[in-house]
Amino acid sequence: MEYIYQYAWIIPFIPLPVPLLIGAGLLFFPIATKNLRRIWAFSSISLLSIVMIFSMKLSIHQINSNFIYQYILSWTINNDFSLDFGYLIDPLASIMSILITTVAILVLIYSDNYMSHDRGYLRFFAYMSFFNTSMLGLVTSSNLIQIYVFWELVGMCSYLLIGFWFTRPIAANACQKAFVTNRIGDFGLLLGILGLYWITGSFEFGDLFQIFNNLINKNEINLLFCILCTLFLFAGPVAKSAQFPLHIWLPDAMEGPTPISALIHAATMVAAGIFLVARLLPLFIVVPYTMNVIAFISIITVLLGATLALAQKDIKRSLAYSTMSQLGYMMLALGMGSYRAALFHLITHAYSKALLFLGSGSIIHSMEAIVGYSPDKSQNMVLMGGLARHVPITKTAFLIGTLSLCGIPPLACFWSKDEILNDSWLYSPVFAILAYFTAGLTAFYMFRIYLLTFEGHLNVYLKSYSGKKSNSLYSISLWGKEGLQTIDQNFGLLALLSKKRTSFFSNMKKPHQIDGNFKKKKQSFITITDLYNKNIYSYPHESQNTMLFPLIILILFTLFIGFTGIPFNQKGIDILTKWLTPSINLLHPNLHNFMDWYEFVINAIFSVSIAYLGIFVAFFLYKPVYSSLKNFDLINSFHKIGSKRIFWDKIKNIIYNWSSNRGYIDSFYATSLIRGVRGLSELVYFFDRRIIDGIPNGFGVTSFFLGEGIKYVGGGRISSYLFFYLLYILIFLFVLIYYFVS
């Protein structure tokens, strides 16, 4: 046994000192901690780099030896109940560890500049470091209870990061929505864990799989109860990985800072659901009904996410729906039993989508230099256009990420998505048709994002903000205030809007003259001395090097990570398959992954042709953006078709309304669930106050009035008392005599 495995338990705890020390420093030494804030960013990146190197060494050893190591420590023992904690190092855990650390390091480097202007800089890095600790603990857990603990910690960090700018009502609502939605799935996950323990008497994965499979094979357990438990387990990944119908929180989660979207909502946290299903796949695979449900839910998610992204205006929400659709592809592969294809797409998509999200952050960074901090403007693709010549590096990075997600060879997602599409034919032709159709939609909406953002003219100047003055810097505080903030040369707060923009644009006659004038004045940023120069004009500009460096590294990953799934040796086994051999053997003991190159090329031609068709349609429909600034809505080019204009207008409106209204799913939940629950609560409240509490309160009020009435009867005269006493006796005798006589 290698000594490296004995110390693998330290992996989740390496990043933990950063949030602890930041919290202690802000509590006891706030001024010194804030003044030395760059040290904490450096510490976070350094500690994660150690974890990355550690994880890579473990992975190399596993590739060479196909070794799985598990260490268990008993925490509490009581009669027949034993609760253990430990760690499990297998190919799945090592893959996720490398994925988490590599993306997290690049995002933290990016965040150092992106968040440098924010008062919550230290809080941001504390949350991010604690999230990395929780995520690493999740992927190395050896049993279901331990996974559930870290699962909740990951959800807590997501809640804190989505609501990072909590004074903005929309961000506060978004984090609450994510919290409540995920609680539904987490409650189902808890029920599933308890049900499996009741069946097997164990939380450990090895014992759990063996006992459960034996009970199923020997028909010694109620199959319906097994299906119910596995479906409850699947409810957790449905919420965490934004699968239908618990996907509604993911688009709203884009209210958090963009680096959070790149790390949590593209590469790591949303992948936790995929990880859990992959970890429990030996359990699910012996229950065919559950596998069918997983595949059915995922194919709905694939198609729904793609259709909802078709007409979104917010660039981050478009990428969020794209993430939802791609997570559906991964879950579809798991539902079909394609373990390798699911993990392959998990890897390739993580780097490609992180590239796209960080690229969108660079775009937003440029737009904020023009319009100030305003998400409805700086993230609105309709107000963009023509950024390619001003942010060439960002444009190149975004284009490569777009091509990868579209499935264009030889980029990363082509290899993994094509494998899922091929496997879908073997599972169900209907699912395959829907999957291929969604691949075409993916190419369409991704190139729609690219064309609206980078091509054409600078729409923001000519259409919406021509002649408007603004003096806001690229700066947003914790409290969401706009305007001039404290300038700090160390953190790159160097962007200014000119007060003479009206006179500048009033002399412009043609759009191309704008580009020419900007080109003459182009520089990486506006210097501190330019704050007093009233002749400086605002323009979109490229991000600083600390933001561009992660983009370049992610470009390399997007270009080359897909080749790990291609067999280059004579045995026809690729690096990824060799790496996953222990896990694959657990599912399919006699599986040999030999690639038929002829069949692969035929299928690839078909899938790539569909992707190019989607790209062509996007170019055709959004071509007016190049020549006219009047057409900003979806599919406006259909207005030129003449007699078919009304028909295409209806199609356009249906697509636009479906996408902009989120498929009416949020409205349905608001009408049926929220209002229904509120109405039921009001009914229960009425019953409790008027019936349950009303009965004793009624007796009390009645007694009070009787007492008050009797109080006035007593006057203190004995003659009156005798009179009423005799009167009562006479009435009583009269009634008694009447009773006996009758």
Buried (B, 14 or more C-beta within 10 A) or exposed (E): EEEEBEEBBEBBEBBBBBBEBBBEBBEEEEEEBBEEBEEBBEBBBEBBBBBBEBBBBBBEBBBEEBBBBBBBEEEEEEEEEBEBBBBBBBBBBBBBBBBBBBBBBBBBBBBBBBBBBBBBBBBBBBBBBBBBBBBBBBBBBBBBBBBBBBBBBBBBBBBBBBBBBBEBEEBBEBBBBBBEBBEBBBBBBBBBBBBBBEBBEBBBBBEBBBBBBEBBEEEEBEEEEBBBBBBBBBBBBBBBBBBBBBBBBBBBBBBBBBBBBBBBBBBBBBBBBBBBBBBBBBBBBBBEBBBBBBBBBBBBBBBBBBBBBBBBBBBBBBBBBBBBBBBBBBBBBBBBBBBBBBBBBBBBBBBBBBBBBBBBBBBBBBBBBBBBBBBEBBBBBBBBBBBBBBBEBBBBBBBBBBBBBBBBBEBBBBBBBBBBBBBBBEBBEEBBEBBBBBBBBBBBBBBBBBBBBBBBBBBBBBBBBEEEEBEBBBBBBBEBEBEEBEBEEEBBBBBBBBBEBEEBBEEBEEBEEBBEBBEEEEEEBBEEEBBEEEEBBBBBBBBBEBBBBBBBBBBEBBBEBBBBBEBEEEEBBBBBBBBBBBBBEBBBEEEEBEBEEEEBEEBBEBBBEBBBBBBEBBBEBBBBBEEEBEBBEBBBBBBEEEEEEEEBBEBBEEBBEBBBEBBEBBEEBEEEEEEEEEEEEEEEEEEEEEEEEBEEEEEEEEEEEEEEEEEEEEEEEEEEEEEEEEEEEEEEEEEEEEEEEE
